[in-house]
């Protein structure tokens, strides 16, 4: 499985329909804190390829990023990690709290 980039609302809604539980990352290409968080995410996906995970680049997918924030009433942050389960956000964290360990704990 690994990780898959999602860029449109349509792609995201397909994931939401097809996956009961998955991790989603909002990543900023210009922020050093986001780079560190994405590195942690990449370590997580390398070791836990069985956990479905998806990501977006905020600069390339602003419409989708805003859609997720509005639809699920989760304040937009970047970087941000979200755990979706049963079509709802069950857990979220941001910035330096995005670590391989926090993603492992959320994904269980």
Secondary structure, DSSP 8 states (H G I E B T S, - for coil): --EEE--SHHHHHHHHHH-SEEEEEEE-TT-HHHHHHHHHHHHHHHH-TTS-EEEEETTT-HHHHHHHHHHTT----SSEEEEEETTEEEEEEEGGG--HHHHHHHH-
